[in-house]
Amino acid sequence: MQKNSEYRLKRCPFCGGQARILSTWDGLYKAECKCCTCGTASYTTQIAVARRWNQRADSYLAKWIPCEEHLPENENPCLVICRTWSMAENAWKEGKLMILRYLPKEHRWNISGMTDVTHWMPMPEMPEKKGEIT
Ligand SMILES: [Zn+2]
């Protein structure tokens, strides 16, 4: 018997949303974020899916840099997680993923309005264009 805790999925590394395990049309399983729907490939067992998802959550989460610890030193675009103010709900909404630039000279991100960037990481490398790979 597998322990239940092994099936527990960590929060989505991209948006912080809750994840779930789905069964696919071909009898396999995959994990998917309920919020942004990013997911894993399909696996034959739920435990394999849970392990894969949690492994990825760990590897991505490790790269998020809390703004209170460190801010970018240049104006290169960054992947950021921010909270935004919702006028309708009169509350901060968590976990929005955006691409922003930090402006070190002005000590702010290049966005206006009620946003609060909590974490950031450098943008991943872009894929190479077809035909340019040597
Ligand atoms: Zn997500």
Backbone and ligand atoms as CSV (ligand in chain L), in Angstrom:
chain,resi,resn,atom,element,x,y,z
A,1,MET,N,N,0.837,-1.221,0.000
A,1,MET,CA,C,0.000,0.000,0.000
A,1,MET,C,C,0.865,1.261,0.000
A,2,GLN,N,N,0.519,2.175,-0.870
A,2,GLN,CA,C,1.232,3.455,-0.900
A,2,GLN,C,C,0.652,4.374,0.160
A,3,LYS,N,N,1.507,5.142,0.746
A,3,LYS,CA,C,1.004,6.146,1.691
A,3,LYS,C,C,0.324,7.270,0.923
A,4,ASN,N,N,-0.755,7.770,1.506
A,4,ASN,CA,C,-1.503,8.847,0.870
A,4,ASN,C,C,-0.674,10.102,0.617
A,5,SER,N,N,0.227,10.385,1.522
A,5,SER,CA,C,0.999,11.618,1.413
A,5,SER,C,C,1.851,11.642,0.147
A,6,GLU,N,N,2.150,10.459,-0.388
A,6,GLU,CA,C,2.966,10.421,-1.605
A,6,GLU,C,C,2.219,10.965,-2.808
A,7,TYR,N,N,0.891,11.003,-2.701
A,7,TYR,CA,C,0.094,11.522,-3.807
A,7,TYR,C,C,-0.148,13.015,-3.675
A,8,ARG,N,N,0.271,13.561,-2.560
A,8,ARG,CA,C,0.013,14.993,-2.352
A,8,ARG,C,C,0.830,15.831,-3.314
A,9,LEU,N,N,0.151,16.692,-4.020
A,9,LEU,CA,C,0.837,17.502,-5.018
A,9,LEU,C,C,1.207,18.859,-4.435
A,10,LYS,N,N,2.412,19.280,-4.742
A,10,LYS,CA,C,2.833,20.610,-4.318
A,10,LYS,C,C,2.125,21.653,-5.165
A,11,ARG,N,N,2.236,22.884,-4.717
A,11,ARG,CA,C,1.592,23.967,-5.470
A,11,ARG,C,C,2.282,24.177,-6.807
A,12,CYS,N,N,1.516,24.710,-7.742
A,12,CYS,CA,C,2.024,24.950,-9.090
A,12,CYS,C,C,3.239,25.890,-9.040
A,13,PRO,N,N,4.344,25.500,-9.678
A,13,PRO,CA,C,5.534,26.349,-9.644
A,13,PRO,C,C,5.354,27.641,-10.432
A,14,PHE,N,N,4.360,27.685,-11.310
A,14,PHE,CA,C,4.201,28.867,-12.163
A,14,PHE,C,C,3.249,29.894,-11.566
A,15,CYS,N,N,2.143,29.430,-11.015
A,15,CYS,CA,C,1.154,30.391,-10.533
A,15,CYS,C,C,0.808,30.188,-9.071
A,16,GLY,N,N,1.326,29.146,-8.448
A,16,GLY,CA,C,1.014,28.912,-7.038
A,16,GLY,C,C,-0.343,28.260,-6.826
A,17,GLY,N,N,-0.987,27.860,-7.917
A,17,GLY,CA,C,-2.319,27.241,-7.814
A,17,GLY,C,C,-2.259,25.799,-7.329
A,18,GLN,N,N,-3.445,25.249,-7.059
A,18,GLN,CA,C,-3.521,23.862,-6.621
A,18,GLN,C,C,-3.479,22.947,-7.835
A,19,ALA,N,N,-2.852,21.794,-7.654
A,19,ALA,CA,C,-2.749,20.839,-8.754
A,19,ALA,C,C,-3.637,19.633,-8.477
A,20,ARG,N,N,-3.975,18.900,-9.524
A,20,ARG,CA,C,-4.772,17.682,-9.359
A,20,ARG,C,C,-4.260,16.638,-10.337
A,21,ILE,N,N,-4.618,15.374,-10.040
A,21,ILE,CA,C,-4.257,14.290,-10.954
A,21,ILE,C,C,-5.490,13.926,-11.767
A,22,LEU,N,N,-5.337,13.864,-13.068
A,22,LEU,CA,C,-6.445,13.525,-13.963
A,22,LEU,C,C,-6.135,12.213,-14.651
A,23,SER,N,N,-7.184,11.446,-14.983
A,23,SER,CA,C,-6.930,10.283,-15.834
A,23,SER,C,C,-7.204,10.708,-17.266
A,24,THR,N,N,-6.371,10.241,-18.165
A,24,THR,CA,C,-6.475,10.667,-19.563
A,24,THR,C,C,-7.297,9.648,-20.355
A,25,TRP,N,N,-7.653,9.985,-21.563
A,25,TRP,CA,C,-8.514,9.130,-22.383
A,25,TRP,C,C,-7.899,7.749,-22.638
A,26,ASP,N,N,-6.571,7.680,-22.606
A,26,ASP,CA,C,-5.919,6.393,-22.901
A,26,ASP,C,C,-5.547,5.618,-21.635
A,27,GLY,N,N,-6.192,5.953,-20.510
A,27,GLY,CA,C,-5.986,5.169,-19.296
A,27,GLY,C,C,-4.730,5.516,-18.522
A,28,LEU,N,N,-4.117,6.642,-18.864
A,28,LEU,CA,C,-2.929,7.064,-18.129
A,28,LEU,C,C,-3.313,8.200,-17.175
A,29,TYR,N,N,-2.325,8.694,-16.455
A,29,TYR,CA,C,-2.587,9.785,-15.526
A,29,TYR,C,C,-1.655,10.949,-15.797
A,30,LYS,N,N,-2.163,12.140,-15.541
A,30,LYS,CA,C,-1.294,13.313,-15.622
A,30,LYS,C,C,-1.676,14.291,-14.525
A,31,ALA,N,N,-0.730,15.113,-14.140
A,31,ALA,CA,C,-1.012,16.147,-13.144
A,31,ALA,C,C,-1.203,17.460,-13.873
A,32,GLU,N,N,-2.107,18.260,-13.348
A,32,GLU,CA,C,-2.402,19.529,-14.003
A,32,GLU,C,C,-2.740,20.571,-12.946
A,33,CYS,N,N,-2.317,21.796,-13.198
A,33,CYS,CA,C,-2.667,22.904,-12.303
A,33,CYS,C,C,-4.105,23.319,-12.592
A,34,LYS,N,N,-4.926,23.442,-11.530
A,34,LYS,CA,C,-6.328,23.828,-11.720
A,34,LYS,C,C,-6.441,25.257,-12.209
A,35,CYS,N,N,-5.403,26.037,-11.944
A,35,CYS,CA,C,-5.468,27.454,-12.214
A,35,CYS,C,C,-4.962,27.793,-13.626
A,36,CYS,N,N,-3.720,27.432,-13.939
A,36,CYS,CA,C,-3.151,27.826,-15.231
A,36,CYS,C,C,-3.083,26.653,-16.212
A,37,THR,N,N,-3.479,25.472,-15.786
A,37,THR,CA,C,-3.547,24.240,-16.582
A,37,THR,C,C,-2.205,23.760,-17.149
A,38,CYS,N,N,-1.099,24.239,-16.610
A,38,CYS,CA,C,0.163,23.631,-17.032
A,38,CYS,C,C,0.189,22.238,-16.418
A,39,GLY,N,N,0.808,21.299,-17.100
A,39,GLY,CA,C,0.743,19.931,-16.591
A,39,GLY,C,C,1.958,19.102,-16.935
A,40,THR,N,N,1.924,17.851,-16.480
A,40,THR,CA,C,3.008,16.915,-16.781
A,40,THR,C,C,2.632,16.106,-18.020
A,41,ALA,N,N,3.545,15.298,-18.477
A,41,ALA,CA,C,3.240,14.288,-19.487
A,41,ALA,C,C,2.392,13.202,-18.809
A,42,SER,N,N,1.950,12.219,-19.564
A,42,SER,CA,C,1.127,11.140,-19.007
A,42,SER,C,C,1.993,9.988,-18.516
A,43,TYR,N,N,1.571,9.395,-17.396
A,43,TYR,CA,C,2.285,8.255,-16.823
A,43,TYR,C,C,1.287,7.159,-16.502
A,44,THR,N,N,1.799,5.933,-16.306
A,44,THR,CA,C,0.903,4.795,-16.088
A,44,THR,C,C,0.339,4.743,-14.668
A,45,THR,N,N,1.038,5.326,-13.689
A,45,THR,CA,C,0.526,5.275,-12.322
A,45,THR,C,C,0.408,6.681,-11.745
A,46,GLN,N,N,-0.494,6.806,-10.787
A,46,GLN,CA,C,-0.690,8.103,-10.141
A,46,GLN,C,C,0.535,8.515,-9.348
A,47,ILE,N,N,1.202,7.531,-8.769
A,47,ILE,CA,C,2.368,7.861,-7.945
A,47,ILE,C,C,3.496,8.425,-8.813
A,48,ALA,N,N,3.635,7.903,-10.021
A,48,ALA,CA,C,4.674,8.411,-10.931
A,48,ALA,C,C,4.372,9.859,-11.313
A,49,VAL,N,N,3.104,10.137,-11.522
A,49,VAL,CA,C,2.690,11.491,-11.867
A,49,VAL,C,C,2.984,12.446,-10.712
A,50,ALA,N,N,2.602,12.015,-9.517
A,50,ALA,CA,C,2.799,12.859,-8.334
A,50,ALA,C,C,4.283,13.153,-8.139
A,51,ARG,N,N,5.118,12.127,-8.311
A,51,ARG,CA,C,6.570,12.327,-8.143
A,51,ARG,C,C,7.098,13.308,-9.176
A,52,ARG,N,N,6.671,13.141,-10.396
A,52,ARG,CA,C,7.156,14.004,-11.479
A,52,ARG,C,C,6.749,15.455,-11.220
A,53,TRP,N,N,5.483,15.628,-10.868
A,53,TRP,CA,C,4.974,16.982,-10.621
A,53,TRP,C,C,5.754,17.636,-9.471
A,54,ASN,N,N,5.918,16.903,-8.382
A,54,ASN,CA,C,6.560,17.480,-7.200
A,54,ASN,C,C,8.040,17.777,-7.459
A,55,GLN,N,N,8.664,16.931,-8.256
A,55,GLN,CA,C,10.057,17.144,-8.630
A,55,GLN,C,C,10.194,18.463,-9.395
A,56,ARG,N,N,9.255,18.675,-10.297
A,56,ARG,CA,C,9.317,19.889,-11.089
A,56,ARG,C,C,9.018,21.116,-10.231
A,57,ALA,N,N,8.019,20.963,-9.346
A,57,ALA,CA,C,7.676,22.077,-8.459
A,57,ALA,C,C,8.918,22.490,-7.676
A,58,ASP,N,N,9.659,21.507,-7.176
A,58,ASP,CA,C,10.876,21.805,-6.411
A,58,ASP,C,C,11.902,22.539,-7.253
A,59,SER,N,N,12.133,22.027,-8.469
A,59,SER,CA,C,13.221,22.595,-9.257
A,59,SER,C,C,12.910,24.020,-9.701
A,60,TYR,N,N,11.625,24.299,-9.985
A,60,TYR,CA,C,11.284,25.656,-10.387
A,60,TYR,C,C,11.225,26.593,-9.198
A,61,LEU,N,N,10.624,26.102,-8.117
A,61,LEU,CA,C,10.457,26.967,-6.952
A,61,LEU,C,C,11.792,27.435,-6.417
A,62,ALA,N,N,12.804,26.580,-6.572
A,62,ALA,CA,C,14.117,26.921,-6.056
A,62,ALA,C,C,14.685,28.147,-6.750
A,63,LYS,N,N,14.207,28.414,-7.949
A,63,LYS,CA,C,14.769,29.517,-8.714
A,63,LYS,C,C,14.061,30.855,-8.479
A,64,TRP,N,N,12.905,30.811,-7.857
A,64,TRP,CA,C,12.208,32.071,-7.574
A,64,TRP,C,C,12.984,32.834,-6.513
A,65,ILE,N,N,13.220,34.086,-6.770
A,65,ILE,CA,C,13.985,34.918,-5.841
A,65,ILE,C,C,13.022,35.879,-5.145
A,66,PRO,N,N,12.936,35.817,-3.825
A,66,PRO,CA,C,12.029,36.748,-3.136
A,66,PRO,C,C,12.531,38.184,-3.285
A,67,CYS,N,N,11.651,39.103,-3.639
A,67,CYS,CA,C,12.050,40.503,-3.844
A,67,CYS,C,C,12.602,41.125,-2.568
A,68,GLU,N,N,12.144,40.641,-1.430
A,68,GLU,CA,C,12.642,41.219,-0.186
A,68,GLU,C,C,14.105,40.836,0.061
A,69,GLU,N,N,14.569,39.767,-0.631
A,69,GLU,CA,C,15.960,39.358,-0.461
A,69,GLU,C,C,16.881,40.001,-1.491
A,70,HIS,N,N,16.396,40.085,-2.720
A,70,HIS,CA,C,17.274,40.527,-3.793
A,70,HIS,C,C,16.436,41.017,-4.971
A,71,LEU,N,N,16.862,42.105,-5.607
A,71,LEU,CA,C,16.165,42.615,-6.793
A,71,LEU,C,C,17.115,42.582,-7.986
A,72,PRO,N,N,16.567,42.540,-9.207
A,72,PRO,CA,C,17.440,42.505,-10.387
A,72,PRO,C,C,18.345,43.744,-10.434
A,73,GLU,N,N,19.545,43.545,-10.991
A,73,GLU,CA,C,20.490,44.659,-11.056
A,73,GLU,C,C,20.518,45.315,-12.428
A,74,ASN,N,N,19.752,44.755,-13.377
A,74,ASN,CA,C,19.688,45.379,-14.701
A,74,ASN,C,C,18.237,45.390,-15.161
A,75,GLU,N,N,18.018,45.903,-16.369
A,75,GLU,CA,C,16.644,46.062,-16.854
A,75,GLU,C,C,16.202,44.930,-17.775
A,76,ASN,N,N,16.878,43.781,-17.716
A,76,ASN,CA,C,16.461,42.645,-18.539
A,76,ASN,C,C,15.074,42.170,-18.103
A,77,PRO,N,N,14.277,41.655,-19.054
A,77,PRO,CA,C,12.958,41.155,-18.675
A,77,PRO,C,C,13.062,39.982,-17.693
A,78,CYS,N,N,12.163,39.924,-16.759
A,78,CYS,CA,C,12.137,38.865,-15.751
A,78,CYS,C,C,10.745,38.250,-15.704
A,79,LEU,N,N,10.702,37.021,-15.283
A,79,LEU,CA,C,9.440,36.365,-14.980
A,79,LEU,C,C,9.118,36.730,-13.537
A,80,VAL,N,N,7.948,37.263,-13.283
A,80,VAL,CA,C,7.635,37.671,-11.915
A,80,VAL,C,C,6.282,37.109,-11.466
A,81,ILE,N,N,6.155,36.947,-10.170
A,81,ILE,CA,C,4.862,36.606,-9.572
A,81,ILE,C,C,4.413,37.854,-8.846
A,82,CYS,N,N,3.216,38.313,-9.130
A,82,CYS,CA,C,2.771,39.489,-8.400
A,82,CYS,C,C,1.350,39.359,-7.902
A,83,ARG,N,N,1.089,40.148,-6.891
A,83,ARG,CA,C,-0.260,40.253,-6.361
A,83,ARG,C,C,-0.847,41.504,-6.991
A,84,THR,N,N,-2.103,41.433,-7.351
A,84,THR,CA,C,-2.735,42.617,-7.925
A,84,THR,C,C,-3.965,42.970,-7.095
A,85,TRP,N,N,-4.235,44.244,-7.029
A,85,TRP,CA,C,-5.380,44.703,-6.252
A,85,TRP,C,C,-6.637,44.577,-7.086
A,86,SER,N,N,-7.642,43.937,-6.532
A,86,SER,CA,C,-8.927,43.816,-7.209
A,86,SER,C,C,-9.901,44.826,-6.617
A,87,MET,N,N,-10.270,45.796,-7.459
A,87,MET,CA,C,-11.213,46.823,-7.007
A,87,MET,C,C,-12.541,46.188,-6.606
A,88,ALA,N,N,-12.991,45.243,-7.454
A,88,ALA,CA,C,-14.301,44.623,-7.231
A,88,ALA,C,C,-14.354,43.883,-5.894
A,89,GLU,N,N,-13.278,43.154,-5.602
A,89,GLU,CA,C,-13.300,42.343,-4.383
A,89,GLU,C,C,-12.661,43.061,-3.204
A,90,ASN,N,N,-12.088,44.233,-3.477
A,90,ASN,CA,C,-11.465,45.011,-2.416
A,90,ASN,C,C,-10.397,44.194,-1.685
A,91,ALA,N,N,-9.594,43.466,-2.469
A,91,ALA,CA,C,-8.604,42.580,-1.850
A,91,ALA,C,C,-7.447,42.332,-2.814
A,92,TRP,N,N,-6.319,41.914,-2.249
A,92,TRP,CA,C,-5.179,41.517,-3.065
A,92,TRP,C,C,-5.424,40.135,-3.619
A,93,LYS,N,N,-5.178,39.958,-4.912
A,93,LYS,CA,C,-5.306,38.637,-5.528
A,93,LYS,C,C,-3.897,38.087,-5.720
A,94,GLU,N,N,-3.728,36.813,-5.362
A,94,GLU,CA,C,-2.399,36.206,-5.339
A,94,GLU,C,C,-2.017,35.564,-6.669
A,95,GLY,N,N,-0.732,35.480,-6.882
A,95,GLY,CA,C,-0.210,34.525,-7.841
A,95,GLY,C,C,-0.380,34.811,-9.313
A,96,LYS,N,N,-0.309,36.060,-9.729
A,96,LYS,CA,C,-0.373,36.334,-11.159
A,96,LYS,C,C,1.040,36.314,-11.733
A,97,LEU,N,N,1.199,35.610,-12.844
A,97,LEU,CA,C,2.509,35.491,-13.472
A,97,LEU,C,C,2.625,36.512,-14.593
A,98,MET,N,N,3.730,37.263,-14.600
A,98,MET,CA,C,3.908,38.287,-15.629
A,98,MET,C,C,5.370,38.372,-16.055
A,99,ILE,N,N,5.594,39.077,-17.145
A,99,ILE,CA,C,6.957,39.390,-17.563
A,99,ILE,C,C,7.132,40.898,-17.407
A,100,LEU,N,N,8.073,41.288,-16.582
A,100,LEU,CA,C,8.306,42.709,-16.331
A,100,LEU,C,C,9.807,42.998,-16.362
A,101,ARG,N,N,10.125,44.293,-16.403
A,101,ARG,CA,C,11.514,44.733,-16.236
A,101,ARG,C,C,11.610,45.516,-14.944
A,102,TYR,N,N,12.705,45.305,-14.244
A,102,TYR,CA,C,12.940,46.109,-13.049
A,102,TYR,C,C,13.792,47.315,-13.456
A,103,LEU,N,N,13.456,48.486,-12.932
A,103,LEU,CA,C,14.202,49.702,-13.236
A,103,LEU,C,C,15.007,50.087,-11.995
A,104,PRO,N,N,16.253,49.612,-11.941
A,104,PRO,CA,C,17.044,49.796,-10.714
A,104,PRO,C,C,17.188,51.266,-10.313
A,105,LYS,N,N,17.326,52.160,-11.304
A,105,LYS,CA,C,17.539,53.577,-10.967
A,105,LYS,C,C,16.302,54.176,-10.309
A,106,GLU,N,N,15.137,53.645,-10.671
A,106,GLU,CA,C,13.888,54.195,-10.121
A,106,GLU,C,C,13.333,53.344,-8.978
A,107,HIS,N,N,14.018,52.236,-8.716
A,107,HIS,CA,C,13.593,51.322,-7.648
A,107,HIS,C,C,12.152,50.863,-7.805
A,108,ARG,N,N,11.791,50.513,-9.038
A,108,ARG,CA,C,10.431,50.009,-9.255
A,108,ARG,C,C,10.382,49.135,-10.506
A,109,TRP,N,N,9.298,48.352,-10.619
A,109,TRP,CA,C,9.052,47.542,-11.810
A,109,TRP,C,C,8.336,48.401,-12.842
A,110,ASN,N,N,8.471,48.032,-14.121
A,110,ASN,CA,C,7.860,48.861,-15.173
A,110,ASN,C,C,6.370,48.557,-15.334
A,111,ILE,N,N,5.646,48.782,-14.271
A,111,ILE,CA,C,4.202,48.569,-14.317
A,111,ILE,C,C,3.560,49.599,-13.399
A,112,SER,N,N,2.394,50.066,-13.811
A,112,SER,CA,C,1.709,51.023,-12.952
A,112,SER,C,C,0.484,50.334,-12.346
A,113,GLY,N,N,-0.171,50.995,-11.467
A,113,GLY,CA,C,-1.363,50.425,-10.849
A,113,GLY,C,C,-1.032,49.653,-9.597
A,114,MET,N,N,-2.029,49.005,-9.057
A,114,MET,CA,C,-1.874,48.339,-7.773
A,114,MET,C,C,-1.335,46.926,-7.964
A,115,THR,N,N,-0.024,46.844,-8.063
A,115,THR,CA,C,0.599,45.527,-8.169
A,115,THR,C,C,1.755,45.458,-7.186
A,116,ASP,N,N,2.004,44.281,-6.715
A,116,ASP,CA,C,3.055,44.063,-5.737
A,116,ASP,C,C,3.813,42.816,-6.167
A,117,VAL,N,N,5.017,43.010,-6.718
A,117,VAL,CA,C,5.813,41.872,-7.179
A,117,VAL,C,C,6.451,41.210,-5.960
A,118,THR,N,N,6.194,39.922,-5.797
A,118,THR,CA,C,6.715,39.228,-4.606
A,118,THR,C,C,7.976,38.414,-4.923
A,119,HIS,N,N,8.025,37.805,-6.128
A,119,HIS,CA,C,9.162,36.944,-6.499
A,119,HIS,C,C,9.511,37.184,-7.967
A,120,TRP,N,N,10.749,36.884,-8.329
A,120,TRP,CA,C,11.149,37.004,-9.736
A,120,TRP,C,C,12.215,35.967,-10.060
A,121,MET,N,N,12.431,35.738,-11.329
A,121,MET,CA,C,13.573,34.923,-11.780
A,121,MET,C,C,13.941,35.387,-13.182
A,122,PRO,N,N,15.210,35.200,-13.558
A,122,PRO,CA,C,15.608,35.583,-14.916
A,122,PRO,C,C,14.815,34.779,-15.941
A,123,MET,N,N,14.565,35.350,-17.097
A,123,MET,CA,C,13.852,34.645,-18.160
A,123,MET,C,C,14.669,33.440,-18.611
A,124,PRO,N,N,13.980,32.305,-18.891
A,124,PRO,CA,C,14.700,31.152,-19.436
A,124,PRO,C,C,15.197,31.460,-20.837
A,125,GLU,N,N,16.192,30.703,-21.275
A,125,GLU,CA,C,16.713,30.872,-22.635
A,125,GLU,C,C,15.611,30.591,-23.649
A,126,MET,N,N,15.559,31.360,-24.723
A,126,MET,CA,C,14.596,31.104,-25.786
A,126,MET,C,C,15.058,29.875,-26.574
A,127,PRO,N,N,14.092,29.115,-27.144
A,127,PRO,CA,C,14.501,27.973,-27.968
A,127,PRO,C,C,15.199,28.470,-29.218
A,128,GLU,N,N,16.126,27.658,-29.729
A,128,GLU,CA,C,16.825,28.051,-30.941
A,128,GLU,C,C,15.859,27.965,-32.115
A,129,LYS,N,N,16.019,28.879,-33.067
A,129,LYS,CA,C,15.174,28.829,-34.260
A,129,LYS,C,C,15.605,27.668,-35.143
A,130,LYS,N,N,14.620,27.100,-35.832
A,130,LYS,CA,C,14.924,25.991,-36.748
A,130,LYS,C,C,15.933,26.446,-37.796
A,131,GLY,N,N,16.894,25.600,-38.074
A,131,GLY,CA,C,17.859,25.922,-39.114
A,131,GLY,C,C,19.081,26.651,-38.594
A,132,GLU,N,N,18.978,27.149,-37.357
A,132,GLU,CA,C,20.125,27.865,-36.810
A,132,GLU,C,C,20.988,26.984,-35.908
A,133,ILE,N,N,20.484,25.781,-35.639
A,133,ILE,CA,C,21.255,24.887,-34.772
A,133,ILE,C,C,22.425,24.309,-35.568
A,134,THR,N,N,23.594,24.430,-35.024
A,134,THR,CA,C,24.768,23.934,-35.763
A,134,THR,C,C,25.256,22.630,-35.202
L,1,ZN,ZN,ZN,-0.522,27.005,-12.323
